[in-house]
Amino acid sequence: MHIYNIRTTVRSQAAKMLTIGKLAKAGGVGVETVRFYQRKGLLETPPRGDGIRRYGDDHIRRLRFIRRAQQAGFTLAEIQELLELDASFDRVRAHDLAATRIAALDQRIEQLQRARASLNRLAKKCEEGTSGPCPIIAAFDSEASSSRSRGRTAVVLRKNY
């Protein structure tokens, strides 16, 4: 009877172990994203057992942590640092990282609000007029060159980070 209980435990543990595809699905990402995180050292690569790598609850938790941190705007380097922090003793550093991220998000929100206001003004001009060049296209075509000649930076509607 005792042997039966051990086999039951082993089977239930094996049922919780996931392939990389199932891990990716549980974490809401693609398989290549899981592999990318592994290459970056954010997610452990388990050894192959019977030729297949198996992932457990800790991998799912870590993958979800990474995704939530990315959604909060943290870079992969910052996420790596967060993962290395001790949850009980490194609160000050975690707070500092969060404060830095909040400041960056605030700055980005301001940029986006300015871009939105600029685009709203152009859209109204476009809607009001029926002849002549489109104000939106004309602004995009001329704003960068005219602001450079005046020594100012044009409003950037799209910025790659």
Protein Blocks (a to p, Z undefined) as FASTA:
>chain_A
ZZmmmmmmmmmmmmmpccfklmmmmnopafklmmmmmmnopaccdddeehiacddfklmm
mmmmmmmmmmnopafklmmmmmmpcfklmmmmmmmmmmmmmmmmmmmmmmmmmmmmmmmm
mmmmmmmpmgdjdfklmmmmmmmmmmmmnopacddfbdcZZ
